[in-house]
C-alpha cells in the first residue's frame, strides 16, 4: 500500500521593528523557505522557522506543526494539511532575553493544491505592551501551498 504523501511549501516571513530611544530604529524583513514532505497522520515539526532575531534585543520564536490528512472517499476533503502552533515576541536586554511581550496561537488549513493554485496566507501580529518599548512589534506571515510529491523521500 502506497503512503499518502504531500509537500508543504512556501515561506514564513517575519517583519518587525525594534524602536530605539537613541539612534536609528532597527527593522527585520526575513523570509524563510518551508519545504517539508508530510506523511499522512503524522504530526511534523517545521524546524527551520523557529527563531528570528534582530536589533540586538528582539526575537520571535515560532512553534509550527503540520499534519497531512489522508485522501478519503470522493467528496471528502482529503489530502488537506492543517498547520498550527504559536508565535512569541520577546524584547529586552539582548536577543536571548526571557522577557516575553506577546504570544499568538495560529491555525490554518492548506487544502490540496493543483498546478497554479495560489498560496494560503495567514498572519499574526505581535506587540510590546510596555510603556518603554511600546513601538516594538513583529508580524509573522505564513504563505503556504500543499502540493503533490513528485518523488518519494529517500530512505
Secondary structure, DSSP 8 states (H G I E B T S, - for coil): ----EEEEEEEEEEEEEE--SSS--EEEEEEEEEEEEEEBT--EE-GGGSEEEETTTEEEEEEEEEEE----STTS-TT-EEEEEEEEEEESSSTT---EEEEEEEEEEE----TT---EEEEEEEE--SSTTTT-EEEEEEEEEEEE-SS----
